[in-house]
Amino acid sequence: MPATAEEFEARLARTRARMIRNGLDGLVIVDPANLHYLTGYDAWSFYMPQLLFVPLHGETFLIMREMDAGGAHRTADTMPAERILGYPESLVHQRNVHPFDWACEQLRARGFGKRGRVGYEGEAHFLSVRSFLALQRGMPEWQLVDAHDLVNWVRLVKSPYELDLMRAAGKVASAAMRAGIDAVADGARLNDIAAAIQFAQATGVEGAEGDYPAIVPMLPAGAAADTPHMTFSARRLDARETVSIELAGAHRRYHAPLARTLSLGRPEPRLQRIAEVAAEGLQLVLDGLRPGRTVAEVHGLWQSHIAKEGVEKASRLGYSIGIGYPPDWGERTVSIRGDDQNIIEAGMCLHVIAGMWMSGYGCEISESVAVTEAGAEVLTSAPRELIVKE
C-alpha cells in the first residue's frame, strides 16, 4: 500500500522538530531521496534543478521543470497542484539565467523572502554550484547554512511502514543474487551476468515488485576483485577466476544491498582464509547489533576479530540504508567504524559489508539488516561464505 497522509505528516513533523533544534527557519531540499521521503515524488527528473522548500511554518512548495510538474501529483499525491510549481522550459540550460532565479521569485511572491536561517543540502549530489549561487542571489535576506543532511538523519530510524518496504527490497536482492550466482560460469561475459541480475532486479518476486537500483551491478573479477566498485564489461571469466557481485534489491525506492564473492573452481588458500575471516567477523557483528550500543562498540567486535587473524581493513564496515536514487543507495549518516559514536536504535537499517580487499584478490560478504529490539533482523539471503562453482 502507498504511504498514508499520516505517514507523510509524521515525517514532516520530525523534520521540523530537527529544524528547530538546528535554529533553521526554512530548508531547501534537492536530494531526490529526501524529496521522495517528504512528498512521495518519484520520477527521473533530478538531473534538472528542482527543490522542495520547507518553511518552519506554513505550506511546503515543490518546484521543478514545467514538463515534470504537470504530472508530479501522480506520485506526490499528498501535495495539491497549487503547491507544485513548474518553471518555464525557456530556463533550461541557459547561460545567463537559472531555474532557481524563477524559483526564488515564486517563493518571494508567497512571502518567503524574509530574513532567516535557511538550510541547504551541502552534500547532495544534485545541488550544483550554479543552483546554490542562484539561491544566494535570489534570496539575499536568507542566511544560507549547510543543514548537514538534516532530512537524511530524520530518515535514519524507519517507521513500521518503511520496514516492510525494506523487507520487500531484501527479497528482491536475494532473488537478484541467485540470478547472478546462476549466471557465473567459465567463459561467461560479465555484461551477461549483469543482464541476468538486472532482469531479476526489475522483475522482483511475488509480493515484492522490483524497481531500478541506485547503482548498477558491480562485478570486480580476477585480480580486479581487490578493488570495490568496479562495474562490468564484455570480458569473459576464465577458469579459476573469482568474481565479486555487489548489488541491491530495490522496492518502491527502498534499497537492500547484498554482496558475495564466487570462485570458479577450487579457490586459492589465501582467498579461502580471508573469506572465512570475513564470514566469521560478519556473524559477530550481526550478533552484536543491539539497541543501546554505540556503532563504534559494534565495530570493535569486528576489529578485534580481524586483528587476531592478523589482517586489517581500513575502510568502514557498513552504513545506513533506506531510500535510494542514483548515484548512491547509502543514506550518508551512520558509518560502521571506530569513531562513530551514534547510538544504535531499533528501526535503523544498515548494510554491513565485510569487504576484504587485499593485493591481487579480495572477498565481499555482506547483508542488509534492520535493527529490532531483539537484535539484527537479516533482510537478505545468500550462502554466507565464499561460493565455489566447479
C-alpha positions in Angstrom: 0.0 0.0 0.0 1.2 3.6 -0.6 2.2 5.7 2.4 -0.7 7.4 4.1 -1.1 11.1 4.6 -0.4 10.5 8.3 3.0 8.9 7.4 4.0 12.0 5.5 2.7 14.3 8.2 4.8 12.5 10.8 7.9 12.7 8.6 7.4 16.5 8.1 6.8 17.0 11.8 10.1 15.1 12.6 11.9 17.3 10.0 10.6 20.5 11.5 11.5 19.4 15.0 15.1 18.9 13.9 15.0 22.3 12.1 14.0 23.9 15.4 16.9 22.2 17.2 19.3 23.5 14.5 17.8 27.0 14.5 16.5 26.9 11.0 13.6 29.0 9.6 13.5 27.1 6.3 15.0 24.2 4.4 15.9 23.9 0.7 15.8 20.2 -0.3 17.2 18.9 -3.6 18.2 15.3 -2.8 15.7 13.1 -4.7 15.6 10.6 -1.8 14.6 13.4 0.6 12.0 14.8 -1.9 10.6 11.3 -2.1 10.6 10.8 1.7 8.7 14.1 2.4 6.3 14.1 -0.6 6.3 10.7 -2.3 7.5 12.3 -5.5 9.2 9.8 -7.8 10.4 10.5 -11.3 13.7 10.7 -13.3 13.7 14.5 -13.1 16.6 15.0 -10.7 19.1 15.7 -13.4 17.4 19.1 -13.7 17.3 21.8 -11.0 14.4 21.1 -8.6 13.7 21.7 -5.0 11.3 21.3 -2.1 11.1 24.4 0.2 10.1 23.5 3.7 9.4 26.6 5.9 9.3 26.1 9.6 5.7 27.3 9.5 3.4 27.2 6.5 3.0 25.2 3.4 5.8 23.4 1.6 6.3 24.0 -2.1 7.7 21.7 -4.8 9.4 23.5 -7.7 10.6 21.7 -10.8 10.7 21.8 -14.6 7.3 22.6 -16.1 7.1 19.3 -18.0 7.7 17.4 -14.8 5.5 19.5 -12.6 2.4 18.7 -14.6 2.5 15.0 -13.6 4.2 15.3 -10.2 0.8 14.9 -8.4 0.7 11.3 -9.6 3.4 10.3 -7.1 3.4 13.4 -4.8 -0.3 12.8 -4.2 -0.5 14.4 -0.8 0.5 17.8 -2.3 -2.2 19.9 -4.0 -1.5 21.1 -7.5 -1.2 24.8 -6.4 1.9 23.9 -4.4 3.7 22.2 -7.3 5.3 24.9 -9.4 6.8 24.4 -12.8 9.5 26.7 -14.2 9.3 27.5 -18.0 11.2 25.4 -20.5 13.0 28.5 -21.7 15.1 28.4 -18.5 16.6 25.0 -19.2 20.4 25.1 -20.0 20.7 28.9 -20.3 23.9 30.7 -19.7 22.6 33.9 -18.1 19.6 32.7 -16.2 18.9 29.7 -14.0 15.7 27.9 -13.0 16.4 28.8 -9.3 16.1 32.5 -10.3 12.5 31.8 -11.1 12.1 29.6 -8.0 13.2 32.4 -5.8 10.8 34.8 -7.4 8.0 32.3 -6.7 8.9 31.9 -3.1 9.3 35.6 -2.6 5.8 36.2 -4.1 4.5 33.7 -1.4 6.0 35.6 1.5 9.3 33.6 2.0 11.7 36.5 1.2 12.2 37.4 4.8 15.3 37.3 6.9 16.1 34.0 8.5 18.5 31.0 8.6 17.7 28.6 5.7 19.4 25.3 5.4 20.7 23.8 2.2 21.9 20.3 1.4 25.7 20.8 1.0 26.4 17.1 0.4 23.5 16.5 -2.0 24.7 15.2 -5.4 22.2 17.4 -7.3 22.9 20.8 -5.8 25.1 22.4 -8.4 27.3 25.4 -7.9 25.0 27.4 -10.2 22.0 26.4 -8.2 23.5 27.5 -4.9 24.7 30.8 -6.4 21.2 31.4 -7.8 19.7 30.9 -4.3 22.2 33.4 -2.8 21.4 35.9 -5.5 17.7 35.5 -5.4 17.2 35.4 -1.7 19.8 37.9 -0.2 17.8 38.1 3.0 18.4 34.4 3.7 21.4 33.3 5.7 22.2 30.1 3.9 23.7 27.5 6.1 24.7 23.9 5.5 21.9 21.7 7.0 24.4 18.7 7.2 22.0 16.1 5.7 19.2 17.0 8.2 16.5 15.0 6.4 18.8 12.1 6.0 19.2 11.9 9.7 15.4 12.1 10.1 15.2 9.1 7.8 17.7 7.1 9.9 15.0 5.3 12.0 12.4 3.7 9.9 8.7 3.5 10.6 6.9 0.2 10.5 5.6 1.0 7.1 9.2 1.6 5.8 10.5 -1.6 7.5 8.0 -3.6 5.4 9.4 -1.9 2.3 12.9 -2.8 3.4 11.9 -6.4 3.9 10.5 -6.5 0.4 13.7 -5.0 -1.0 15.6 -7.7 0.7 13.6 -10.3 -1.1 14.3 -8.7 -4.4 18.1 -8.5 -3.6 18.2 -12.2 -2.7 16.5 -13.2 -5.9 18.9 -10.9 -7.9 21.9 -12.5 -6.2 20.6 -16.0 -7.0 20.3 -14.9 -10.7 23.8 -13.6 -10.6 25.3 -16.7 -9.0 23.5 -18.9 -11.5 24.9 -16.8 -14.4 28.5 -17.1 -13.3 30.4 -19.7 -15.3 33.7 -20.3 -17.1 33.5 -18.2 -20.2 30.5 -16.1 -19.1 30.7 -12.5 -20.1 30.4 -10.0 -17.3 27.8 -8.0 -19.1 25.6 -11.1 -19.5 25.9 -11.8 -15.7 24.9 -8.1 -15.2 21.9 -8.6 -17.5 20.7 -11.6 -15.6 20.9 -9.6 -12.3 19.2 -6.6 -13.8 16.3 -8.6 -15.1 15.8 -10.1 -11.6 16.1 -6.6 -10.0 13.4 -5.2 -12.3 11.1 -8.2 -12.1 11.2 -8.7 -8.4 9.4 -11.6 -6.7 5.9 -12.5 -5.8 4.6 -9.8 -3.4 7.6 -7.6 -4.0 7.9 -6.0 -7.4 11.3 -4.7 -8.4 12.5 -1.2 -9.0 15.6 0.3 -10.7 18.5 0.4 -8.2 20.6 3.4 -7.5 23.8 1.7 -8.6 24.4 -0.8 -11.4 25.6 -4.4 -10.5 29.2 -4.2 -9.6 31.3 -7.2 -10.7 35.1 -6.9 -10.0 36.7 -10.0 -11.4 40.0 -11.8 -11.4 42.8 -9.6 -10.0 40.4 -6.7 -10.0 38.5 -8.3 -7.2 41.0 -6.5 -4.9 39.1 -3.2 -5.7 35.4 -2.5 -4.9 33.0 -0.6 -7.1 34.2 -2.0 -10.5 31.3 -2.4 -12.8 31.2 -4.7 -15.9 32.4 -5.1 -19.4 32.1 -7.7 -22.1 35.2 -9.7 -21.0 34.8 -13.3 -20.2 35.5 -15.1 -17.0 38.3 -17.6 -17.0 38.5 -20.9 -15.1 39.9 -20.4 -11.6 39.0 -16.7 -11.5 37.0 -15.1 -8.8 34.2 -12.5 -9.2 32.5 -10.4 -6.6 28.9 -9.5 -7.0 27.6 -6.4 -5.2 24.0 -5.4 -6.0 20.9 -4.1 -4.4 17.3 -5.1 -4.4 15.0 -2.0 -4.8 11.3 -1.9 -4.0 9.5 1.4 -4.2 12.8 3.2 -3.9 13.9 1.4 -0.7 17.2 -0.5 -1.1 18.7 -3.6 0.4 22.3 -4.2 -0.8 23.9 -7.6 -0.9 27.4 -8.8 -1.8 29.1 -12.2 -2.3 32.3 -13.5 -3.9 32.4 -16.5 -6.1 35.3 -18.7 -7.1 35.3 -20.7 -10.4 37.0 -23.9 -9.3 38.9 -24.6 -6.1 39.9 -21.2 -4.6 43.4 -20.3 -3.6 44.1 -20.9 0.1 44.7 -17.2 0.8 41.2 -16.4 -0.7 39.5 -19.2 1.3 41.1 -18.0 4.5 40.1 -14.3 4.1 36.6 -15.4 3.2 36.3 -17.4 6.4 37.7 -14.4 8.4 35.1 -12.1 6.8 32.2 -14.5 7.3 33.0 -15.1 10.9 33.5 -11.4 11.6 30.2 -10.6 9.9 28.4 -13.0 12.2 30.0 -11.4 15.3 28.7 -8.0 14.2 25.2 -9.3 13.4 25.1 -10.9 16.8 26.2 -7.7 18.4 23.9 -5.2 16.7 21.6 -4.3 19.5 19.8 -1.1 20.5 21.7 1.0 23.1 25.2 0.1 21.9 27.3 2.7 20.0 28.2 2.0 16.4 31.9 2.1 17.5 31.3 -0.7 20.0 29.8 -2.9 17.4 32.7 -2.1 15.0 35.1 -3.1 17.8 33.8 -6.7 17.6 34.9 -6.8 14.0 38.1 -5.1 14.6 39.1 -7.4 17.5 38.3 -10.4 15.3 40.4 -9.4 12.3 43.2 -8.2 14.5 43.5 -11.7 16.0 43.7 -13.1 12.4 46.5 -10.7 11.5 44.6 -8.7 8.8 43.5 -5.1 8.5 40.6 -3.3 7.0 41.0 0.4 6.6 37.5 1.1 5.1 34.3 1.3 7.0 32.3 -1.9 7.7 29.0 -0.5 6.5 26.5 2.3 6.5 22.8 3.2 6.9 20.4 2.4 4.0 16.9 3.2 3.0 15.5 5.2 0.1 18.0 5.4 -2.8 18.4 7.3 -6.0 21.4 7.4 -8.4 24.2 7.6 -7.7 24.1 6.0 -4.3 22.0 3.8 -2.1 23.5 4.9 1.2 21.9 7.5 3.5 25.1 9.5 4.3 24.5 9.2 8.0 25.8 6.3 10.2 29.1 4.7 9.2 30.2 1.5 10.9 33.7 2.4 12.0 35.6 3.0 15.2 34.9 6.7 15.5 31.1 6.7 15.1 29.5 7.3 18.5 25.9 7.2 17.3 23.7 5.1 19.4 22.1 2.1 17.7 18.3 2.3 17.7 15.5 -0.1 16.7 14.4 0.8 13.3 17.8 1.6 11.8 18.7 -0.3 8.6 22.3 -1.0 7.8 24.4 -2.6 5.0 27.1 -4.5 6.9 29.8 -5.3 4.3 32.7 -7.4 5.3 34.7 -6.5 2.3 38.3 -7.5 2.4 40.3 -6.1 -0.5 43.8 -7.4 -0.4 46.6 -7.2 -3.0 45.5 -9.0 -6.2 42.5 -10.7 -4.6 39.5 -9.9 -2.5 36.3 -11.1 -0.9 33.0 -9.4 -0.2 30.3 -10.9 2.1 27.5 -8.6 3.2 24.0 -8.4 4.5 21.3 -5.8 4.8 19.8 -5.7 8.3 17.1 -4.0 10.3 17.8 -3.4 13.9 14.9 -4.6 16.2 14.6 -4.5 20.0 15.8 -8.1 19.9 18.8 -7.5 17.7 19.5 -7.7 13.9 16.9 -8.9 11.5 18.7 -10.0 8.4 16.8 -8.8 5.3 18.8 -10.6 2.6 19.6 -14.2 1.9 22.5 -16.0 0.2 25.1 -18.6 1.3 27.3 -16.7 3.8 30.6 -18.0 2.5 32.9 -18.0 -0.5 30.7 -19.6 -3.1 32.6 -22.1 -5.2 31.3 -23.1 -8.6 33.1 -26.2 -10.0 
